[in-house]
Amino acid sequence: MHIGLIGGIGPAATIEYYRRLVELFKAEDLPLKLTIAHADVSVLAKNAPADRRDEQAEVFAGHLRQLKAAGCDVASITALTGHFCFDEVKALSPLPLMSAIEPIDFYCAQNGINRVGLLGSPPVLQTRLFRCLQQVEAIVPEEGLVGLGDTYMRVALSGECTDADRDILFAAGQGMIATQQADAILLAGTDLGLAFDGRDPGYPVIDALEIHVAAMAELVKNEQVALRSH
């Protein structure tokens, strides 16, 4: 199976996707066939807050045509923010489109997580991950939502996380755990690894990027099993 990714949104997260895919597929002894189409994060950063779904879907559809031409069998959008127009993209896509949100829902249900706090972009926070989580309750901080979203965008667009940015993100997660009874905090922005990777914030964290990569590996693993059964 040849996987196609719409990447570049943002660049730091795309690098992390590639690294983790290589590591996991090697560990699972799976063949990795991968093509990444580069999207412009600044375009998404303008379209998502304005809810310009059709406009962004057309942009993504162009990248999906590139991936189709490269021989990909399935495709996915690396940014959770990019899922604001998922249905519109799916309608235009020449390839089967894999959601990065559905595996999160499944993961929470399987691990007894009933209430999850979100960290991510302004559209992700304002819509509670586009109301796509069906099996777990998604919550956001009761205060400071604008500043939190701005902090995430600063990290995502710059590809860097300062100590001050990290303090804001960690504190927001701690607040949802302590005062809103969240069972865990979802890093609902693939660039949040810049803040959290290799650090212990003092509460349970769910990495959306890790779940997405694992779901892609599972897809290939299932294909391998099907091929052997024939």
Disulfide bonds with the S-S distance in Angstrom:
none
